[in-house]
């Protein structure tokens, strides 16, 4: 598991996110964030963790339901995606709980 490196963050909308999610995960729906690890890259790069694609439209909708603000939800989802790049998973219940706990601990350290 990598512990540090650069991350590329790309802000996209619903249509592009749906296309990426369908093409890379086989899920024909919109999601909030997709993480692509450097290890999955065709051209590995030293010091690079990977890319985050963040759907700003979905973040805005989720913020109204789950978060105190858009900035908070954006920060939380960015942290969540970064945890994926660091090797954490949320496909299992154990992994999901761990990622949620880590995300909440980290976001408490961020000034919003």
C-alpha angles and dihedrals in degrees: 000000000000118000103195145011145115123300130203113215121198123187113213140164136242099278096050091044092051090051093049093045091050095045098044105027102024091238114128097206142086119267136180102242140007122196123203113191121218087237088066091053123111088223110040114213125200114238094018120114097185145257134307121203109198123193105217093190092057091044089055092051093045092049090061090053106035113014141056091237146357090255091054093050092045090052093046094050091046089053090047092052091046091053087056090053088052090056105266120136134201101191092100124057090240092051093046092052092047092050092048092050092047091047092051092047093050096045090055087065094053121091109228 
